[in-house]
């Protein structure tokens, strides 16, 4: 009887301690490499360190007001006068262990399309920011080519099941048939992806602990 009581009390205490520690469950730091695109392209067109870039014409890392954090930003020039370029795509893959995750994804993006007279045409282009888990979209936001830095920030309302990886994406394109643009440009800066692996909920552990305590009380009364 005494051994059982001691065991039960120890189990309850351990569960309470575990509950308190799990409740803190912090997010990781930023998992993205070169997240503010401050590593330059070393003179190689189309090269973005740590990122995969497809369907593009040229890349540079400008300052001079076209960045958010005061250093550099990615700028992809995807078309010239008379060109209808294919949609562009920039992404980075982040390997994750299997499990359930809470995610925080944030950053900045900017897009503009100019005609031959250098007039801005927001309706000629679009840009999409996207987060995927195992190639399935879990969040996406799209806006027009309005030549304004747009901040995005998304936190999962529910845990996301991941078996292998998560990817962050920047996609952009120009309205089909425009054919008269002079510059077709997208920019990005200050991206951040943080995750927290979900562990047993504190409430569940406390419930289990209370159940063991109840068992102990009933056993003593018996």
N, C-alpha and C positions, 0 to 999 in steps of 0.2 A: 504493500500500500504506500509506504513512505517513498520507495523508489519510484513508483509511478507518479506520485505527486511531485517529486523533485524533477523528474523528466518533463512533466507537463509544464511546470513553471519555467524551466529553462527554455523549452520550445517557444512558449509565449514571449519570453524576453527577447529571444533571438529574432522572432518574427517582428516584434516592435522595432528593434534596431534596424533590421533589414528594410522595414517599411520607411523609416525616416531617411535612410541613405538613398533608397531608390527614388524618393520623392524629389530629391535634388536633380537627378538625371540631366546633366547639362548637355547643350548642343555642342558639337565639335566646333573647332575653328573653321575658317574657310577651307573647303576641300579643293577648290579650283586652283590650278597653277597659272601664273601670269594673269591674275584675275582683272587687273586694271590695264592690261595690254601695254605695260611700260617697257617690256623687252622689245627691242626694235627688230627689224627684219634683216639686219646685217647686209642690206643692199640686194637681197634676193627677192624679186617681185613675187607676191603671193604667199610669202612665208610668214606665218604667225606662230611664234614659239608656244608650244603646248596645246595649240588649237588646230582643228582640221577645218580647212576652208575650201569650198568647192564652188564652181561656176562664178568666177570673178575675173576682172581684167587687171586690176592693180590694187596694191595695199600700201598705205603709209601710216605713220604714227605721229599725227600732228600735235602741235601745241597751239599757241597763238589764239586762244579763245575757243578752240574746238575740243575741249576736254572738260571734265567735271572736277577732277581732283587736283588740278593745278600742275600736273606733270604731262603725261601723254594719254592718248586715246587711240583706239583702232579706227581707221577710216578705210572703207572699201569703196573704190570707184568702179562701178559695175557697168557703166555704159557711156557712150559718147554721142555726139550729134548724129542723128539718123539711125542709131542702133536700137534694136529691141533685144535686150540680153535675156538669157535664161534666168530663172529665179536663183538667188544666191543662198548660201547656207554656211554658217559657221557653227561649230559645236565642239564640246569637250566631254569625254567619257570619264566617269568616276566609278571605280570599282567599289562595291559594297558587299559585305558578308550577308548571307541570307537572313531575312528577318523582317520585322515591322519597324517602320521609321516615321518619325515626325520630321518635317523638312521646312527649312526657311530658305527662300530663294529671292534675291534682290539684285538691283543694279540700275544702269541707265542705258538708254538707247535713243538714237536720233536718226532721222531719215529725211532726205530731200531729193526732189527731182526738178531740174531747171530746163526750160526750153531754149531754143536758139537765141532768144533775146534775153536770157538769164532771168526770166520771170518764174516764180515758184508755182508749181502745180501739185498741191497735196493729193488731188484725186488721180494723179498719174502713177502713184506708187504706194506701197504699203510695207510694213515691217511687223514681224511676229516674234515674240519671245516665248519660249516653250520649255517646259520641264517634263522629262519622260523617265519612267521607271521600267526597266526591262523592255524598252522600246514602245511602251504604251504611254500615251499622253496623260499626265495627271494635272497639268495646268497650262493654260495658253492665254496670251493677250495679244491683240492686233490693233495697230493704229495707222493712220494715213501718214504720208510723207509731208509733215507739216513744218519741218525745219526747227523743231523744238526738242530739247532734251526732255525725255519722259522717264520718270522714275517708276520702277515697278518693285513691288514687294509682296510676296505671297507666302503664307504659312499654312501648312496642311491643317484642315479642320479635323481630319481623322488620320490615323496611322496608315501609311502606304506599305503594301507588301512588296518586298524586293527580293529577288532570288540571285541577282548577279551584279547589276549596275544601274546607275542613274546617269542621264545625260542632260546637259543644258544646251539649248539651241537658240540661234538667231537666224531667222529666215526673212528674206525680202524679195520683192519683185516689182515689176512695172506693168501697168495696165497694158494688155495686149493691143497692138496696133497703134500705139502712140506715135512711134517712129520719128519724132522730131526733137527729142530731148538732147540737151548738150551735156548734162551731168546727172548721173543716177548714183546716189551716194548713200551709204549707211555708216553710222558710227556707233561705238559701244565703249563703255567705261565702267569701272568700279563694280564688277560682278561678284556675287558672294553666294555660295551654296553651303549651308550647314545642316547637319542631320543629328538626330538623337534616336538611338535604338530603343525601342519600347521594351520595358521589363515588366514583370508582374505589377499590377496596380497596387498602390499602398492600401486602398480601400479593401481590395480582395484579401491582402495579407492580414489586415486587421480583423476582417471577418473570420478568417481561419484561426487567428490567434484567440478571438473571443470564443469560438467553438471549442477549442482545446480547453480554455479556462472553464467553460460550462461543463465539459466532460469531467474535469477535475472536481468541481463542486458536487456534481451528482455522485461521483464515485465516493467522495468523503461521506456524503449523507447516507449512502448505502452501507 
